[in-house]
Amino acid sequence: MICNECGGILNVIRVEEYPEGVKDKINYDRLCDVECLDCGKVFYSLPYDFGKKINAVKDLSQIKKSR
């Protein structure tokens, strides 16, 4: 993963634990927090498990860019 602020490498600093009682761990969408190794910016609630391309928290495609 690449930082969209500076282009640095993102390092996973926390992975969501499976909730108690989850039986279908294969299809459970875990999230993670990452930190840029260059600029130090932290990004929260990003998809973690392989093959997941959709952020489960927000749909960023609906947000207009302010730049």
Residue pairs with C-beta under 8 A, 6 or more apart in sequence:
1 9
1 10
1 34
1 46
2 8
2 9
2 10
3 9
3 10
3 36
3 38
3 39
3 41
3 43
5 36
5 39
5 41
6 36
6 38
6 39
6 41
7 38
8 36
8 37
8 38
8 39
9 36
9 37
9 38
10 34
10 35
10 36
10 37
10 43
11 34
11 35
11 36
11 37
12 32
12 33
12 34
12 48
13 32
13 33
13 34
13 35
13 42
14 32
14 33
15 30
15 32
15 48
16 30
16 31
16 32
16 48
18 25
18 28
18 30
22 28
28 49
29 47
29 49
29 52
29 56
30 48
30 49
31 45
31 46
31 47
31 48
31 56
31 57
32 46
32 47
32 48
33 42
33 43
33 44
33 45
33 46
34 42
34 43
34 46
35 41
35 42
35 43
36 42
36 43
45 55
45 56
45 57
45 58
46 55
47 53
47 54
47 55
47 56
